[in-house]
Amino acid sequence: MGIFIMQAKTIKSVLRRKVDQWLKTIADERVRTLAKDNVIVTGGAIVSMLMSEKINDFDLYFRTGESAFAVAKYYVDKFVAEKKNNVVLKIVDDMGGELTSFVSCRFKIMAKSSGVVSDEESGTEYQYFEQTDPDGEKSDEYLNGAVDAAEQSSKEKGEFKPIWMSANAITLSDRVQLIIRFYGEPDQIHENYDFAHCTSYWQSWDSSLVLRPEALESILSKVLVYQGSKYPICSVIRTRKFLGRGWRITAGQYLKMCMQISELNLNDVKVLEDQLTGVDAAYFAELISAMKAHMHTNGLKEIDKTYLAQLVDRIF
């Protein structure tokens, strides 16, 4: 196929060096030890190396909830300290309850601006970073922050500074993303992965690299293979990126995604919001926020599909 496959030994060396460089910047010994023994690198970085392409970023996951929480709290505290008084962050459970130590549950980062007087006066509740006000300055702040994060992340200086946060992940400089929303063994993490080519992985505790045969086959043929996902809508939208890079996908793979989507109650705004996790976050947050406001104003319990279509045309 004309594709040069980088040797596994080289890939392992690149990932070991990257993770070790990051670990050295963690000042807290306990956090550093937990991270060292529990990092899983998977996703696009390995695909890029297998195809001898430029690596956009390194996605780091964690094998245990304890290590994921420790890393999240370390960087939340660091981010707040460096950003002075213009942002307030919390780590919360799915019900919005603040967590100061790890318990056996999923958790996420929530934030609000403490520098906007109107927010303080109105008692605005904490919100996810993605759930910005579509008509206010927070939306611009999110978009500008995302752009700045991408630019800063591309400038490798070995500092690994926290430069952006969402509910699900922490963006560091030096092209590193720390995924804190999902954790577990590789097979558990890949339950949230839609396409087979992204499922090879490297693990820090023994420096082993697992190149899945189905991933290699997909990469060599540049054919997207959908293996099922908790977020099928996200998967459909993600195909745009791959098609733009010369990948192909069959009608059968689209059908598998459509079958999963048909099982979702997209009339429920909470379900729709959850399904759009991680896809063009700021823009979809704008859509969800506007839809919630419309439902509240009109006393609706389900999504107004006509209004939703109008929002999609207006925003995208």
C-alpha positions in Angstrom: 0.0 0.0 0.0 3.0 2.3 0.1 2.6 2.8 3.8 5.8 2.5 5.9 5.1 0.7 9.2 7.3 2.0 12.0 8.9 -0.8 14.0 7.2 -1.6 17.3 10.4 -1.1 19.1 10.6 2.5 17.9 7.0 3.2 18.9 7.6 1.8 22.4 10.7 4.0 22.7 8.8 7.2 21.6 5.9 6.5 24.0 8.2 5.6 26.9 10.2 8.8 26.4 7.1 11.0 26.2 5.5 9.6 29.3 8.7 9.7 31.3 9.2 13.4 30.3 5.7 14.2 31.5 6.1 12.2 34.8 9.2 14.2 35.7 7.2 17.4 35.7 4.8 16.1 38.4 6.0 17.6 41.7 3.8 15.4 44.0 5.6 12.1 44.5 2.4 10.2 45.3 0.6 11.4 42.1 3.8 10.7 40.1 4.0 7.1 41.4 0.3 6.5 40.8 0.6 7.8 37.2 3.8 5.9 36.5 2.2 2.6 37.3 -1.2 3.1 35.5 -0.8 5.0 32.2 -2.3 3.6 29.0 -1.5 5.3 25.7 -4.0 4.5 22.9 -5.7 6.1 20.0 -4.5 8.3 17.2 -0.8 8.7 18.3 -0.1 5.0 17.7 -2.0 5.1 14.4 0.0 8.1 13.2 3.3 6.3 14.0 2.2 3.1 12.3 1.4 5.2 9.2 4.6 7.3 9.6 2.5 10.5 9.9 2.8 13.5 12.2 1.5 12.9 15.7 -1.2 15.5 16.6 -1.3 14.6 20.3 -0.9 11.8 22.8 -4.0 10.5 24.6 -3.1 9.2 28.1 -5.7 7.1 30.0 -5.4 5.6 33.4 -5.9 2.0 34.5 -7.4 2.8 37.9 -9.9 5.4 39.1 -7.6 6.3 42.0 -4.8 7.3 39.6 -7.1 9.2 37.2 -8.6 11.1 40.1 -5.2 11.9 41.6 -3.9 13.3 38.3 -7.1 15.3 37.7 -7.0 16.9 41.2 -3.3 17.7 40.8 -3.9 19.6 37.6 -7.1 21.2 38.7 -5.2 22.7 41.7 -2.3 23.7 39.5 -4.6 25.3 36.9 -6.4 27.3 39.5 -3.2 28.5 41.1 -1.7 29.6 37.8 -4.8 31.2 36.5 -5.1 33.3 39.7 -8.7 34.3 40.4 -10.5 34.2 37.1 -11.6 30.6 37.2 -13.0 28.2 39.8 -12.9 24.5 39.3 -14.4 21.5 41.0 -14.2 17.7 40.5 -17.7 16.3 40.8 -19.7 13.1 40.4 -22.5 12.6 37.8 -25.0 14.2 40.2 -22.8 17.3 40.6 -21.6 16.6 44.1 -18.1 17.8 44.8 -15.4 15.2 45.3 -12.3 15.8 47.3 -11.1 12.2 47.2 -11.7 9.3 44.9 -14.8 7.1 45.4 -15.9 4.3 43.0 -17.8 6.4 40.5 -17.2 8.4 37.3 -16.2 12.0 37.8 -15.7 15.1 35.8 -14.4 18.6 36.0 -16.9 21.5 36.4 -16.0 25.2 36.3 -17.4 28.7 36.4 -15.8 32.1 36.0 -15.4 34.0 39.3 -14.5 37.2 37.6 -17.8 38.0 35.9 -19.9 40.1 38.2 -23.2 39.1 36.7 -22.5 35.4 37.4 -21.7 36.1 41.0 -24.8 38.3 41.5 -27.1 35.8 39.9 -25.7 32.9 41.8 -25.0 31.0 38.6 -24.3 27.3 39.3 -21.1 25.5 38.3 -21.3 24.2 34.7 -19.2 22.0 32.5 -16.6 23.8 30.5 -18.4 22.8 27.3 -21.8 24.1 28.5 -21.2 27.7 27.7 -23.7 30.5 27.3 -24.3 30.6 23.5 -25.0 34.3 23.4 -22.5 35.5 26.0 -18.8 36.0 26.4 -18.3 32.6 27.9 -18.8 31.0 24.4 -16.1 33.2 23.0 -13.9 32.4 25.9 -14.3 28.7 25.3 -13.6 28.9 21.6 -10.6 31.3 22.1 -9.3 29.0 24.8 -9.5 26.0 22.6 -7.6 27.7 19.9 -4.9 28.9 22.3 -4.6 25.5 23.8 -4.1 23.9 20.4 -1.4 26.5 19.5 0.4 26.2 22.8 0.2 22.5 22.8 2.1 22.3 19.5 5.1 24.2 21.0 7.0 21.5 22.7 9.2 22.8 25.6 9.0 19.8 28.0 6.9 21.8 30.5 3.6 19.9 30.2 1.6 22.8 31.6 -2.2 22.6 32.0 -3.5 24.9 29.3 -7.1 23.8 28.9 -9.7 21.6 30.7 -13.0 20.1 29.7 -15.4 17.8 31.7 -13.6 14.8 30.2 -10.0 15.7 29.8 -7.0 17.9 30.6 -4.9 19.4 27.8 -1.3 19.9 28.6 1.3 21.7 26.5 3.6 19.4 24.6 0.7 17.7 22.8 -0.6 15.6 25.7 -4.2 15.0 26.6 -5.0 13.4 30.0 -8.4 11.6 29.7 -10.0 11.5 33.2 -13.6 10.7 32.3 -13.0 7.0 31.4 -10.5 4.7 33.1 -9.9 1.0 33.4 -8.0 -1.8 31.7 -7.5 -1.4 27.9 -10.5 -3.5 27.0 -12.7 -1.3 29.2 -11.3 1.9 27.8 -11.9 0.7 24.2 -15.6 0.2 25.0 -15.7 3.9 24.3 -13.7 3.6 21.1 -15.7 3.4 17.9 -13.3 2.5 15.2 -11.0 -0.6 15.2 -7.9 1.2 13.9 -7.5 3.2 17.1 -7.4 0.2 19.5 -3.7 -0.6 19.7 -2.2 0.5 23.0 1.0 0.8 25.2 1.0 0.5 28.9 3.5 2.2 31.3 3.9 -0.5 34.0 5.7 -2.9 31.7 6.3 -0.9 28.6 4.5 -3.4 26.4 2.9 -2.5 23.1 -0.2 -4.4 21.9 -0.8 -4.0 18.2 -4.3 -5.5 17.5 -4.5 -7.4 14.2 -7.9 -5.8 13.4 -6.4 -2.4 14.0 -3.4 -3.1 11.6 -5.7 -4.6 9.0 -7.9 -1.4 9.1 -4.9 0.9 8.9 -3.3 -1.0 5.9 -6.6 -0.9 4.0 -7.6 2.6 5.3 -11.1 1.3 5.7 -13.0 2.4 8.8 -14.4 -0.6 10.8 -17.1 0.4 13.3 -17.0 -1.9 16.4 -19.8 -0.3 18.3 -19.7 2.6 20.7 -21.7 4.2 23.6 -21.7 7.4 21.4 -22.8 6.4 17.9 -23.8 9.9 16.9 -20.3 11.1 17.8 -19.0 8.3 15.6 -21.0 9.3 12.5 -19.7 12.9 12.8 -16.2 11.7 13.4 -16.2 9.9 10.0 -15.9 13.4 8.3 -12.4 13.7 9.6 -11.2 10.4 8.4 -12.9 10.7 5.0 -11.0 14.0 4.5 -7.8 12.1 5.1 -8.5 9.5 2.4 -10.1 6.8 4.5 -13.1 4.8 3.2 -16.2 3.4 4.9 -18.8 1.0 3.7 -22.6 1.4 3.8 -22.6 -1.6 6.2 -20.5 0.3 8.8 -22.8 3.3 8.6 -25.8 0.9 9.0 -24.3 -0.4 12.3 -24.0 3.1 13.6 -27.6 3.9 12.5 -28.9 0.8 14.2 -27.3 1.9 17.5 -28.7 5.4 17.1 -32.2 4.1 16.6 -32.1 2.7 20.1 -31.5 6.2 21.6 -34.3 8.5 22.8 -33.0 11.6 21.2 -36.2 13.5 22.2 -34.6 13.6 25.7 -32.2 16.5 25.8 -30.1 14.8 28.4 -29.6 11.8 26.1 -28.7 14.1 23.2 -26.3 16.1 25.3 -24.5 12.9 26.5 -24.3 11.7 22.9 -22.6 14.8 21.7 -19.8 14.5 24.3 -16.5 15.2 22.8 -17.6 16.3 19.3 -17.0 20.0 18.4 -17.7 20.7 22.0 -18.3 24.4 22.0 -20.6 24.4 19.1 -22.7 21.5 20.3 -22.8 23.1 23.7 -24.3 26.1 22.0 -26.9 23.9 20.4 -27.8 22.2 23.7 -27.9 25.4 25.7 -30.2 27.1 23.1 -32.5 24.0 23.0 -32.7 23.9 26.8 -33.7 27.5 26.9 -36.3 27.0 24.2 -37.8 24.0 26.1 -37.9 25.9 29.4 -39.5 29.0 27.8 -42.2 26.9 26.1 -42.7 24.4 28.9 -41.6 21.5 26.7 -40.6 18.1 28.0 -39.2 16.8 24.7 -37.0 18.3 22.0 -38.8 20.4 19.4 -37.4 18.8 16.2 -38.3 21.7 14.0 -36.5 24.1 16.2 -33.5 21.7 16.5 -33.2 21.7 12.7 -33.2 25.5 12.7 -30.5 25.6 15.3 -28.3 23.1 13.4 -28.6 25.3 10.2 -27.9 28.4 12.2 -24.9 27.1 14.2 -23.2 24.9 11.6 
